[in-house]
Amino acid sequence: MNYASFPLDKRMPLPNTDQEKGEDFIDVERLLGMAARQVKVVAVCAIIGLFLGVLYLQTTPKQYMSVASVLIDEGLNKVVDDISAASVTMQTDAALLSQIEIITSARLASVVVDKLKLDQNEEFMNPPQSALAKGIGFVRGVVGYFRSSSADQIPGMENVDEATRQAMMQTARHDYAVLKLQSEVLAQRNGRSYVLAIGYQSSNPALATAITKAYADAYLADQLNASFDATERAAVWLQGRLTELRQNSQAAALAVEKFRSEHGLAANSDGQLISDKQIADLTAQLIVAQADTARASARYQQYKTIVDSGSDNAFNDSAISSDQPASSVIATLKTRYLTVAKRLQDVTANFGAEHPQAVALAKEKADLSTQIFGELKQLTESYRNEYEVALSRETSLRQKIADAAGKSSVDNQSQVKLRELDQQAQALTTLYQTFLGRYEEASQQQSFPVGKVRIISDASAPLSASSPRTSRVLALSLVLGVLLGAGFGGLNEFNERFFRTGEDIRDRVGLKFLGYLPTIGGRLGKDGDDDAADAKSTNTLSAAEKRARMRVSVDAPASMFSETLRNAKIAFDVVMEGQGSRVIGVVSVLPGEGKSTVAANLAGLLAANGSKTLLIDADLRNPGLSRNLGMEAEQGLMEAVVNGQTWQSVGKVDRQTKLAIIPAVLRGQFSHTSELLSSAGMRRFIDNAKETFEYIVVDLPPLGPVVDAKAFAPLVDGFVLVAEWGRTPRAMVRSLLEQEPYVANKVVGAVLNKVDLKKLAKYGSLGGSEKFFDRYSTYYLEKSDLRAKTAA
């Protein structure tokens, strides 16, 4: 048994709330224990899930899937892209997703519906449904019926003739077929490739194959038609654009010529304006005139300097170039002058200066000098006139250039506008040529039937059903059943707020654990199985069975039930060592937990062991002990206390065990029982009984409903708390013990009653005593004929 040691103090302190929360932490060991306890719930839910899965498989029609594979191949369209002005390449995932949207579009679905006439195919429009779908449809129909109203009707339908009504119904049927096909068709990309899978699922494999083939063909035709339509639209647009561009180009060219004519911007053969050519020519002439003026000015200044120096120096400075007009005359005069000067020098040297010949030669020399000076003066005046003429010509050219530059500025401003008009005309001409080339390409591409889509895997008739898949449905049903069972099991564990093991007694409320009391009527056999746990409630038992339950410790002294009570006796003996007579109160928290049975069997065990024992039924409001023992008495505890009688006047003695019993006689409604139990008469009654008995076992009312046990607490040496296994709430026991410390301090220990030994092992921890009760069976001897005896 899972017994505790018994120190002299009666109980341990209540555990801390934080410590209790820490102990509630779910670890692996606790999870395994929970799984073991709830395995039946999980198994039942799993079986239910499998059953529902089988039911679903039996009531769901089989579906067949037909799939065709389509490749988006850019290589097929390469020839067209090479000559096309606007090529499109498939390089992104978005482009493939766009193709999937095209496949699932309403336009393509309408093409397939029209081709196969699916709106007239009842197998397509109304396929067989599973029982689940029928149930959902029925519920929706009922909800729709209650939500429908006259406002849902189309206005004016009552005034439509039959032909129009049929046409509207046919259109609505066609639209429904399109929407149905659009929602049911499968289109997805295979991995990261450019392959698109097109599929359809139906209960008829032939219909699924036909729809898939029609979809693939419709998609291929749609791609060709889309390319042709796009090219045709481009050609039509280009044709209209070409006419407009041609007109604009011609108008721009005419505007250029008109502007040139209006502003006199005629050009020579080189394309240069006449005004610009004139300025260039005048500038060249001005350069020549400037050179002539400079040359004439230099000669004029040279001869003017010679003349200004006088006639004496004229001969020495008259260095005249041979190209001048008077050079020959001056040269002749200079030659004669030199000859005369030499002869004069010779005559003067030979005959003296006064010689007539020398005088004549001197005179001739002077005349020649005068003639040379005159010629120089004349030549200087000629050069002055030549200089003035060159200067006048230069001035005239400058004026002409200034006039031409003014006219050229105006022409240049007009030339800017002319150049702008000419650029516009050239741009329109280039644009016209470009569009003309594109128009020719588009016209040729219209007759080029090449697309970028090809079918690489045609749809074939499916050989097996694609859904429902038996293994998958059963596996999913099993998993869902297990999860549901785990949920219910978890809910059961969450609602587990009761005492199950001795550790709960010690850890949760801080009491000594005295042992387990199995359900009376069952036994722990050699194989460790609880063979026949009596599940009858006390109200349905016969009088003999009730009395037998009160004598288990006497009839089966070697049973586990009796052994637990012996452990309680030892606990009292250890705690109350040294006391002559011991008053033991047997209490519980709630009614129906078996405290009366425990009190009767504890007292019977003590009396059977030879101890003088008195059993008192102190539950004056509900004397279950007296009823179960079948005691019929005129007087009981109440009369003895009120009248001041001793136990001998009201007590009954068991002939077999010599156990003295004080019954409780219920006489109407008596609500002051607590005052009676705490009165001086009750104290005198107990003191009188102590003089005779070693043990006084008192069956007290439960602590929860009434305060009788609290009132009787001063007369008790120790309490035994009886908790029903799996029924007594831990929180309630803890709360009562915290609120009544005087009672709590006198609680020697607690026992768990009505224990299901077969289930107990599931709540014990690994290595706990609860796991080894099957090994204890050889030390217990459950009386096998107890049931027969009680039945007799």
ZIDA-V34353 format. One record per backbone hydrogen bond with DSSP energy under -1.0 kcal/mol. NH is the residue of the N-H (numbers start at 1). CO is the residue of the C=O. If there is no record, write none. Layout:
# ZIDA-V34353
nh = <NH;NH>
co = <CO;CO>
This chain:
# ZIDA-V34353
nh = <3;12;20;21;22;23;24;25;31;32;33;34;35;36;37;38;42;43;44;45;46;47;48;49;50;51;52;53;54;55;56;57;58;59;60;63;64;66;68;69;70;71;72;73;73;78;81;82;83;84;96;97;98;99;100;101;102;103;104;105;109;110;111;112;113;114;115;116;117;118;120;121;125;126;134;135;136;137;138;139;140;141;142;143;144;145;146;147;148;152;153;157;159;160;165;166;167;168;169;170;171;172;173;174;175;176;177;178;179;180;181;182;183;184;185;186;188;190;191;193;196;197;198;199;200;202;208;209;210;211;212;213;214;215;216;217;218;219;220;221;222;223;224;225;226;227;228;229;230;231;232;233;234;235;236;237;238;239;240;241;242;243;244;245;246;247;248;249;250;251;252;253;254;255;256;257;258;259;260;261;262;263;265;268;271;274;277;278;279;280;281;282;283;284;285;286;287;288;289;290;291;292;293;294;295;296;297;298;299;300;301;302;303;304;305;306;307;308;310;317;319;320;324;327;330;331;332;333;334;335;336;337;338;339;340;341;342;343;344;345;346;347;348;349;350;351;355;359;360;361;362;363;364;365;366;367;368;369;370;371;372;373;374;375;376;377;378;379;380;381;382;383;384;385;386;387;388;389;390;391;392;393;394;395;396;397;398;399;400;401;402;403;404;405;406;407;408;409;410;411;412;413;414;415;416;417;418;419;420;421;422;423;424;425;426;427;428;429;430;431;432;433;434;435;436;437;438;439;440;441;442;443;444;445;446;448;450;454;456;457;466;467;473;474;475;476;477;478;479;480;481;482;483;484;485;486;487;488;489;490;491;492;493;494;495;497;499;505;506;507;508;509;511;514;517;519;522;525;528;540;546;547;548;549;550;551;555;556;559;563;564;565;566;567;568;569;570;571;572;573;574;575;576;579;582;584;585;586;587;598;599;600;601;602;603;604;605;606;607;608;609;610;611;614;615;616;617;618;618;620;624;627;628;629;631;637;640;641;642;643;645;651;652;654;658;660;661;662;676;677;678;679;683;684;685;686;687;688;689;690;692;693;694;695;696;697;698;699;700;703;704;706;711;712;715;716;717;718;719;720;721;722;723;725;726;727;728;730;733;734;735;736;737;738;739;740;744;745;746;747;748;749;750;751;752;753;755;757;760;762;763;768;771;772;779;780;781;786;789;790;791;792>
co = <1;510;16;17;18;19;20;22;27;28;29;30;31;32;33;34;38;39;40;41;42;43;44;45;46;47;48;49;50;51;52;53;54;55;56;467;202;200;198;457;196;454;194;71;452;75;77;78;79;80;92;93;94;95;96;97;98;99;100;102;105;106;107;108;109;110;111;112;113;113;117;118;121;122;130;131;132;133;134;135;136;137;138;139;140;141;142;143;144;149;150;154;156;157;161;162;163;164;165;166;167;168;169;170;171;172;173;174;175;176;177;178;179;180;181;199;197;195;189;190;70;188;68;186;66;64;204;205;206;207;208;209;210;211;212;213;214;215;216;217;218;219;220;221;222;223;224;225;226;227;228;229;230;231;232;233;234;235;236;237;238;239;240;241;242;243;244;245;246;247;248;249;250;251;252;253;254;255;256;257;258;259;260;272;268;266;273;274;275;276;277;278;279;280;281;282;283;284;285;286;287;288;289;290;291;292;293;294;295;296;297;298;299;300;301;302;303;304;307;313;317;318;321;324;326;327;328;329;330;331;332;333;334;335;336;337;338;339;340;341;342;343;344;345;346;347;352;355;356;357;358;359;360;361;362;363;364;365;366;367;368;369;370;371;372;373;374;375;376;377;378;379;380;381;382;383;384;385;386;387;388;389;390;391;392;393;394;395;396;397;398;399;400;401;402;403;404;405;406;407;408;409;410;411;412;413;414;415;416;417;418;419;420;421;422;423;424;425;426;427;428;429;430;431;432;433;434;435;436;437;438;439;440;441;442;445;448;71;69;69;63;63;469;470;471;472;473;474;475;476;477;478;479;480;481;482;483;484;485;486;487;488;489;490;491;495;728;501;502;503;504;505;505;750;752;755;519;529;525;537;542;543;544;545;546;548;551;552;556;559;560;561;562;563;564;565;566;567;568;569;570;571;572;576;694;696;718;698;720;594;595;596;597;598;599;600;601;602;603;604;605;607;606;695;660;697;662;616;699;618;622;623;624;625;626;663;636;637;638;639;640;647;661;659;654;613;652;615;672;673;674;676;679;680;681;682;683;684;685;686;689;689;612;612;582;614;584;616;586;588;589;702;707;708;712;713;583;583;746;585;749;587;751;753;499;724;724;497;729;730;731;732;733;734;735;736;740;741;743;744;719;719;512;721;515;723;517;755;756;759;760;765;768;769;776;777;558;783;785;786;787;788>
